[in-house]
């Protein structure tokens, strides 16, 4: 794997919108926060555009991605928000360009598709973390969400235990391996494509938002039938945010559905992580090695930068 260089004060950060259009005011506030940390911010040409539910055309969005990676003065690329649209140009990305100009790439949700594609096609470690307009540009941002940005400043081992949030053991044991995954619906949508998620001997992270239990069941079943759950070495279950009004009055909960798929595999699995569509949100490097100790309810993550 290729580990991007860490950030230094004064570095230039590029902002792109590979999926939906961001809220301009939130994007401005987040950019001011980055500037306050000592960085300069450069927005892509389509970063604030709107083409319906997309931030500009596919041509414009992939061009922004290529431009930011090709420009060696840009030291990191942070996505403004998720939504939908990243997969639309995945087959048009110049992965050799990314491999030749490795740098920090940060986002989550719909950006999961790009994380998977970039890791598997270019061999670059990327970061699953809160984005500018959808998270970091809010009026009341949890301190932890911002603190985890510090992992980009120098190589550091991250530890997640019950001091961060209550964790629940789905299946005991410990395992080490490369951390992969992200948004469950995006992982499922990669199946049958050149960017199909590779889970063999990997620790698989799953999270999602607004999906009812039967939908989570359907997606996990598809991963099961595709052999993705069987091949994984262990599982990290992040946040599955669901509106209280959508909670089922009867039938299994999302937690029960997830347990019904993971427990029979008898592989280390731990739930309750504040990773994904939640506040605060714990950022993690995808493609880096981790140690999951379900018995002790701990996760150790190797640095994602060099």
N, C-alpha and C positions, 0 to 999 in steps of 0.2 A: 504494500500500500504506500501511497505518496502522502506525506504529512505536510500541510501548508506551513509556511513560516508564520511565526507569531507576530502580533501587531506591536508597533512602537508608537510613542506619542508623535503626533504630526503626520501619521500615515493617512492616506486617502482611502475612503470607503465608498464603494459604488452601490447605488440603490437601484434595484430593478423590480418590475411587477410582472412576473411570468404568467400570472393567472388573472385574477380580477382587478378592477380599478380600486385604488386606495382612497380613503377619506383624506382630502388635502390637508385639513387642519391637523389631524392626528399625525400625518406624515411630517408636517412641519415641526410639530412639537418633538417628535422622535429624532428628527435631524438636529434640532437644537440640543438635545441631550447628548448626542454623539459629538457635536461640536464642543460642548462643555467638557467632554472627556479628553479633549485635545486632538480630535481628528477633524479632517476636512471631509465634506460630503459632496459627492457628485451623483446626480440623478440621471438615469438613462433617459433617452429621448421619449420613450413610451411609458416611463415610470408613473406619470400622472394622467395619462390619457385614458379615455373611456370609449370602448366600442361595444356597447351593450353590456353583457356580463363579462367582457374581456377588457384588459387594459391595452387597447390597441390591437392591431392585426397580428396574426401569427408571424408575419414577416418582421414587423416592428419589434415584437417581443423576443424573438430568437436573435435578431440583430443586436439588441441591447445586451443579451447574454454573451454573445461573441465579442462584442466591443469591450465589455468589462473584463473578460478573461484575457483578451489580447493586449490590453493596456497594462504594461508592467508598472506604471505609477499607481495603479489601483491595487491595494494590498488585501482587500476583503470585499465580498459581495454579499449584501444583505437584502433579502426579499421584503417587499413592503407589506404583502398580505397573501393569503391563499385564495380560496374560492374555487375556481375551476379554470382549466385551460393549459396547464403545464404540459400535459401529455400530448397535446395537439401538435407540438413541434419537436417532440423527443427524437423522432427519426431524422430530423434535419440538423441536429446539433453536431458540430465538429468536435468530436471527443478527443481527437489528436491535438487540437488547439488547447483544450483544457489540460491534457496530460503534459503539454509543453510549457504551459503557463499556470502551474498550480497555485491556488490561493484559497483563502477561507471562503466557504460558501455556506450561508446560514438561512434557515427557514423551517417551516413544518407544514402540516396539513396537506394541501394540494401539492406542495413542494416535495412531498414524499416521492412522487414519481421521478423528479429530477435527482433526488438523493440516490435512489436506486440505480437509475440510468448512469449517472456520473460515476458512482462507485464501481459498478460492474463493467462499464465501457472504458473509463479513464483511470480507474484505480486510485481515485482521490478520496481521502477522508473528508467528510462534510459534517455540518452541525445541525442538529434538530433542536431548534430553539424559537422563542417568541419573536414575532416580527414587528416591524416598525409601526405601521399604521393600525394594525389589528390588535396590538398588544402594548408595545412600548410607548406608543403615542397617547395612551389614555391619560385621564386626569389624575387617577390614583393607581399607580403601578406598584405592585408589591416589590419590596426591596430585593427579595430573593431572585425574582425574575431578572432584575438588573445586575445583581451581584454575580450571577453565573456567566455573565458576559466576560468576566475577568479571566476565564479559561483561555481566552484568545491572546492574552498579554504575555503569557509565559507557559511553558509545559507544566502542567500540574495534574496530579492524580485526584479524581473526584470520588467522594464517598457519599453514598445515599443510604441512610438508615432511618430508624424510627424517630430520630430527632427532627427529621424533615416532615414526615407524615406517617400515620399508622400504616403498617404493611401487613398483608395477610398471606399466609402460606397456602398455596394451592397444592403444591407437591414439594416435599422436602428434598434435600440434597444440595450439592454445590457443583458448579460447572464453570469453565472458562471458555471463551471463544470470542469471535468477532461480533460486535453489536450491529444488527441490521434491523430494518423495518420502519415503522412509523404509522401513518394513518391506515387503518384496516381496509377501508373501501378502496384506497389507492393501490394498496398491495394486491388486492383481488383484481383490480382492473389491469394490472400488469400481466396477468396470466395469459399465456398463449401469444405473447408478443416477444420481440427481441429483447425486451427489458424485464422479462419475468423475474421476480424476486428469487434469489438463490438463498435458501435457508440451510443448506447442508452443513452440519456441525457449527451452525451459528446460534447466537442468542437472539431470539426474535422479540422485538418490541412491537406491541400493538396498542393503538388508542383510536378514539373516534368521537364524533359529536352528533347528537340528534338522531341516532339510529336506535330504533326500538328493538327489544330483545329478539323478535323473530328475524329481523334484518341482520343482527349480529350473528345469530344462529346460521342464517343462510350463507353469510360470508365465511364464517369459520368452517362450515361444511365444505364450501368450495375449496378452501385451502387444504382441508383434510383430503378430499378426493384427488387433489393435485399432488399429494404427497408432501406438501410443504410443512405441515405440522409434524409429521413422522420424522422428517429429515433434520428438523431443528434440534439443537442440543439442550435448549432451555428457553424459558419464556419470561418476559417482563411485561406486565399488564399495566398500562398507563391509564389516564383518565378517560372515562366514557361518559361525557357530559350529556345529560338528557333532561329536558324540561320536566319539572315535577308534574305538569298536566299530562305528559305523555307516559308517565309511569303506569305499567299495567296493573289493573285492579286485581287480576288473577293471573295465574301462569307464572313461569319462572322469571326472575329478574335477570338483568344483563350479567351480573356477577355469577348467578347460578348457571347461565348458559355457557359462559366462558369456562367455568369449572368443569362442566360436563364434557367439554372437548379436551381440556388439558390434563385433567387428573388421570384418565385412563392411560395416557402416554407414559406416566411414571418418570417424568423428567423434571428437573428443578424448575419451579414456576412460582413467581411471587407477584402479588397484586397490590394495588393501592398507591402506585407511584404518581406523583404530581408531574406527569409528563404529557404534554398535549394541550388540548383546549381547556385550560384551567388557570386559575390564579391562586398562588404563584405558579410559575411554570419552570421546571428544572431542565436546563439545557444539557444535551449529551452529544458526544462525537460519534457519528455513525461510521463504521469501518475500522474503528479502533477496538482493541481487545478489552474485554471486561471480565470480571469475576463475580458471578452471582452465587451467593450463599443464602439459600432459602431458609435453612435451619436457623441461622443467626439473623435473618432478615436484614441482609446487607448487600449492597451492590458497589463494587469498586470499578472505576473506569480509568483506563490509561489515557494519557494526554492525547489530544487531537491535533496539536501543533508541535512544531519543532523550534 
